[in-house]
Amino acid sequence: MDWGNVTAEDLIGALKEIDWTSPPRPLNEFLSKFTIPRSYSKWSSRLKCNLYYYRTNYFILILLILGFACILRPLAILATALSALAIAFFNDSFAASFSEKVTRTVRKFSPHLAAKMRPPHMPVIRGRPSAKKSVYICGQPRLLFVLLFSAASFLLWYSSGSLLYVSWAYIISIFVTVLHASFRTPNLKARLNTFREEFRAVWRNYSEL
């Protein structure tokens, strides 16, 4: 896979669709073999490859830094968890899994309410599902949950008086993530992994035709 030809929009789209339930990469692999990129194109390709391959590691790293900044403020810790959920909702597989688990739990107490939490039917064009896929959580548009969780986390951060600490922690976590992704040399496993994911994406699109 030529990461030099992958745009930021392509990378964001891939991170939204890829499965995030896979465990993080081993720590000895994550913290080994750092080199300086020789050119801007090499740096750009390496950055996108590592952000994709070590996505779970970076997500955990950001949460740890935010959690450390809020360790003495319980409300801020709760706000961090809500923010993490709001970000995770952008991933299609996580949103679908979260919706399914909540619906399954509600079904035990109220089957009628659980039936209302089903997502609406996808429109069909010429015998095929619409190319524009809308993701629903508990029967509601995903964006609604993202906005609700983001607003709740902001209010908790503001009320706990730790918004400034969290802002600095977030900036530091992004800086550390970009720094690591810039200097971590992509190994053969990362390249093979991206090739497999690319094949799966092509095969999935082919099977929908």
N, C-alpha and C positions, 0 to 999 in steps of 0.2 A: 504494500500500500504506500503510495507516494503522499506523505503527509504535507509536502509542500504545496500540493494542489487542493488541499482541504481548507475550506474557508471557515471562519468563526461560526457562521450560521450552520454549516454542515456539522461541525463539532458539537454545537449546542443541541441540534436535532438528534444526533447519535446518543448523547448523554441523556436525553429525555426518553429515548426508546429502549436503551440497553437495560439489562437486568442489574439492579444494584444490590441484590440479596447475596451475591457472591462474597466470600470472606476476603479481608484485606490481604495484600501480598505480604510475604514474610518480612520481618523487620530487617534481617541481615541482607535481604535483597533490596529493600527500600533504601537502605543507608549505605550502599556500596557503589564504587566506581563512578566518581564524579570527574568530568572533564569540561573544559571551556569550549563552547561551540566556535567553529572557525569563521563563520559568516552569519549574516542575518537570516539567510534562508535556512541554514542548518539549525539555528536557534529556534526559528519559527516552527520547523518540522518537529524538532525534539520536544518543544513545549506542548504542542498539540498531542503528540504521541503519548507523552508521559501523563498529561491530564486525563487522557482516555484510559490508559492502562492502570494507573494508580488512583483512579477516581475514589474508590472506597477508602484508601489510606488518607487521601487529602480531606475527605469529608470528616473522618474521625479526628484528624489533626486539627481542623478548624473547630470542631466541637470541644476538644480538650483545651484549646487556648481560650475559647469563650468561657468554658466552665471554670478554668483557673481564675479568670478575671472576676468571676461572680461567686467564688467559693464561699465568701462570707455574707452573701446576700441571697437567701432562699428564693425570694421572688424573682430575682434575676436569673437564677438557675432554671426556674420554671419557664421564664420568658425565652431562655436559650433553647429549651426543648420545643417550645411552640414554634420558634423560628426555624428550627431544624425540620420540623414537620412541614411547615409552609414551603420550605425549599424542596423537600423530598416529594411533595405533591406534584412537582413539575415533571417527575419521572413517571412515565406511563405505567410501568409494571408495578411500582410502589403504590400509585394511586388506585390501581385496580385491586391489588392485594389488600390494601387498607379498607377499601369499600366492601370487599367480599367478607372480610373478617368482622367488620362492624355489623353488616347486614345479617350475617350468620348468628351473631350474638343476640341481636334484636329479635330475630325469628324465634328464639327460645322463649321469649316473654310475650311477644306480640306479633304473630304471623301476619296480621292485617297491615300493621305498620311496616313490616319488612317488605311486603309486596309493593308498597308505595315507594320504597327506596331503590327499586330496580331502575337501571338506566333506560332511557327511551330507546325505541328501535332505531337502528341506523338506516338512513334513507338509501334506497336502492335505485341505481341508474343503469338501465339497460341490462338488468339481470345481475349486476355486480354492486357491491357496497360502494358508497360514495368514497372518493379518494380522500376527501377532507374528513379526518377522524376526530371526533369530539370525545373527550374523556370526561366521564361523570363520576362523582363520588357520592354514594348514598342517594343516587337519583338527582343530584344537583350538579351544575357545571363546576368543573374543577376550580376555576378562577374564584368562585364564591368562597370556597374553603381556604384558598391561599390568602385572600383578602381578610377573612375573619381571623385566621390564625396569626397573620402578620399584625393586624390591628391589636389583637389581644396581647401579643408579645411586646409591642411598642408601649402599650399602657402599663404593663408590668415593669418594664425597664424604667419608664418615666417615674412611676410611683416608688420604685425601690431606690431611686437616686443614683443609679449606676449606668445611665445612658452614655455618659462620657467614657467610662471605663470600657464598656462594651464596644463602643465605636472604635477606640484605639485597639482593642483586642481583635476586632474584626479586620482592621487595616493590617495589623501585624500578621494575622493568620493568612490573609491573602498574599502578603509579601513573602512569607515563608514558603507558601505553596508555589508561587511563581519562581522563587529562587531555586527551590529543589527541582522543579520541572525543567528549569533552564540548564542546570548543570548535571543532572542525573543522565548518564549515557544509556539510551534505550538498548536493552539486551535482546538477544535472539528470541527469547520467550515473548517479549512484548511485541516484536514484529510478527511472529507467528500467530499470536493471539488476535492482532488486528486483522490479519488476513482471514482468519476463521470467522470473525465477526462480519467482515465484508462479504464473505461467501454466504453466510446465513441471511444477511440483508438482501442480497441479490436473489437467493433462492426463495425467500419469503415473498418478494415482489413478483417473482415468476409464477409462484403457486397461486397468486391471487388473480392472475390473468384468466 
